[in-house]
Amino acid sequence: MNLATSAAELNKSAQKYEKALLQLPSIGISEILPYMTGYPGVTYKQTIGEIFANSQLRPYTGDNNEIDTTDIKERTLETFLGSMVELFDPNQLKQTIWAQMKANSDGIKDSDMNKAMLFAIMDSVLSYLGPAVFSAVRDDAGTTTAKLFNGFDTIAATEITATKISAALGNYYAQTEAIDNTNAVDALREVYKKASPEMKAKKVNMMVDPDLLVAYEEDYLNVVGSTPYNAGFEQMYLMGTGKRWEIVPLVGKAGSQYITCSTKKNMIYGYGNGVANEGVEVRRGDNAFKLQFILAMFFGVQYATLDKKELMISKLFAG
C-alpha cells in the first residue's frame, strides 16, 4: 500500500464518515450506556434548568390566595475538548481487518476497508472513556482520558463537600462498616431504606464495584439458602424492591468509594456530535511508515439533579 495514496484515501473516508465517527462516544461507554442519557451538541457548558414546584389544589374560598411555590435550580453540564494524534501502520491494520472481513465477504471494497480501519481506530481511542466515566478528574495538564473531564464520583465528592449531597437532604448515606460477603445484603438494603419514598417507587440503577455484587450474591445465598423463591445464584435486583432497583456492576466502578443510585434520565453525558472544533483527519506524519489519525471531540458527564427523588449516594466505610 502506497503511504501517500492510503493517506489521501483514508482522509477522504474520514471526511465522509466524520459525522458518524463523532457520534460514537457511545462506543467507549457501551457498558454504562443503558443507564445514561445522552445530550448531543454540547460544547463546553450547558445550563440544565431544574424546576421544582409544590403547587396544590386547595379548597375553594372565592379568594385569590396566590402562592408562589416554583423554584428553578440550575446545574451545568460541562464538556471538555479532547484531542489526540495516533500513529498507525495502514498496511498492518489493513491485513488484520481484511482477514476479519474476508470471513464474511469475498468482495471487499476499498471503501469498506477504509471505513473499517477508521472505526477500528476510533473504537480503540474511545475504549478509555468507559473506565473513566466515574473516576476521571479534570486536569488541564493531563495526558490521558482519565484527566479529560470530571467523572460522576468526582462530581459527587465535590457536592458532598459542598453539602449539596447530604444525609439531611436525603440523598446521602455513609456506610458504618466495611461491606463483605457476610453483610452485603443488609448493607445494600439499608441504602434502599434511606432513599426517599419517591425514589423507592422508581426504576433505579444501583451502580457498584463488580466485587460488591459478588459479595452481595454470596451473602444472598447464605441468607435465603435453597428456599423455593431463590431461583438462581445471580441476583441482579436488590432483594425486596420488586425488581425496581437493579444492581449494576461496572468496570468504571472498580475501586470506587461510592455506591451510585440514580435513574437513567439523571445520569447524563454530553458530546459534541460533530460541532465546530471537532474533527477527524488522516495524514502523513514524520514517520515514513505510519500515518496519523487526528481526532478532536467534546465529552463530559453530570447529574441532571441532586434531588433525593432521583439520586442517592452511599459512601463506603473507609475504616
Steps between C-alpha positions, in 0.01 A plus 500: 500500500645834394508721809417823318209338318367331813517827694296678233247217474462461875465873554232511232315227687561684829324808364218286362442321830604785731147564624445132575837468672434800722164356600671199653599585856250224577762251377717586795218501755302207360509326839330788680303638204172322596508687831569850364334764282695671223499873427639564149641832383637612838816710480669615820202587725125461478264606778238245591196653668344299780149615588352427841140578584274425793176610335185346644125514460345661808145528627315776315459820700413756234824686576809522282740349757803513267794294617835489320646152549709476182876492527755455221837347585774498240760234436773515242596223262860569404674331211869535428674502165740208473748433223746233397738399223531123455767342283401183317636274229229482229652187343500306826153619598361424157632143512332444836167646397515331159531163674198581716287624212597223258322247715175683432551620142704409195452837330660753733497855367777747580238741636373233738854427611575867563182541700578191708852627571376841617232355726748249644737781601210702641384199698844473660518871581157511661549177696664710771183703562302229679751430778532876560130594510493486881859555609630762254642821650544799271863616473586762239853360485386136479597264220238225535123460466481468880606867518268632229181558704351463847338161553185427699689402817715812477189715466335317791803558724491873420128524575539306826765749612263782405221323699277488192507125544434423865302283739297808595392542137413131472740423214796364698572209731840412647561132566594430862704187435690332219285294263590136439325172419354479850310829507462620140127429480424707810743774396346549155151467640582779744583730209154426358337566837668840523369603156197725465155342454489644147832339411404165648213486253716570193715292269841562653847380404725422796845530343771316693850358490473150339652350816213643702248310289698179558485564875125568476434178310700292745326659797162463329559127461581476871189699592238319291674166449305253291154649558257453209510866394877500466492423128866565432835598642532818297295779652483811281220666696515615859296269719167646607474772235259328264772491233501879486855547632754326278851432627733602217868392519721728291869490413512875552384445858790272593664643811234768537418627847140566401185305420312713248122458488325700232247495219606482137375850419709644783834356383585714199795520264570777252683475172556729203337288231707664225487864609765760413846427645439126472649308213663185363797500263755254362832624364865414457729585789873498562514120520555371146313174567200620698204735469345734757140466615403842641191542714340787693171456685302613806391283792374546857253363756272642768208424728193679365383549858618421852143479628424204727225391261764413240830442681642314798875482561636259759862531608678180593653468846867599486602351833 
